[in-house]
Amino acid sequence: MLRVKVIDENHEKDLERNINNFLMNENYDIIDIQFRTAVSIFSEEQIYCFSAMILYKDKE
């Protein structure tokens, strides 16, 4: 069965750490990883959103 894991962080290093933690699990076959960055401005502050969608299958 195909599954989806979405990870969303405010800092790219946090996203990197969480993706690596997810990939350490050997019970998955990774199909694809898609990365997105979004930026918005609130008042005078820029707000970043770093996200990844991982498509995977459980190993049988």
CORSUL-V330260 format. One record per backbone hydrogen bond with DSSP energy under -1.0 kcal/mol. CO is the residue of the C=O (numbers start at 1). NH is the residue of the N-H. E is the energy in kcal/mol with one decimal. If there is no record, write none. Layout:
BEGIN
co=CO nh=NH e=E
co=CO nh=NH e=E
END
This chain:
BEGIN
co=3 nh=56 e=-2.1
co=5 nh=54 e=-3.2
co=7 nh=52 e=-2.4
co=9 nh=50 e=-3.0
co=11 nh=15 e=-1.8
co=12 nh=16 e=-2.5
co=13 nh=17 e=-2.3
co=14 nh=18 e=-2.3
co=15 nh=19 e=-2.5
co=16 nh=20 e=-2.4
co=17 nh=21 e=-2.3
co=18 nh=22 e=-2.0
co=19 nh=23 e=-2.6
co=20 nh=24 e=-1.1
co=22 nh=25 e=-1.2
co=27 nh=59 e=-3.1
co=29 nh=57 e=-2.3
co=32 nh=55 e=-2.9
co=34 nh=53 e=-2.5
co=36 nh=51 e=-2.7
co=38 nh=49 e=-2.4
co=40 nh=47 e=-3.5
co=42 nh=45 e=-2.5
co=45 nh=42 e=-3.0
co=47 nh=40 e=-2.4
co=49 nh=38 e=-2.4
co=50 nh=9 e=-3.0
co=51 nh=36 e=-2.8
co=52 nh=7 e=-2.6
co=53 nh=34 e=-2.6
co=54 nh=5 e=-2.2
co=55 nh=31 e=-3.2
co=55 nh=32 e=-1.6
co=56 nh=3 e=-3.2
co=57 nh=29 e=-3.0
END
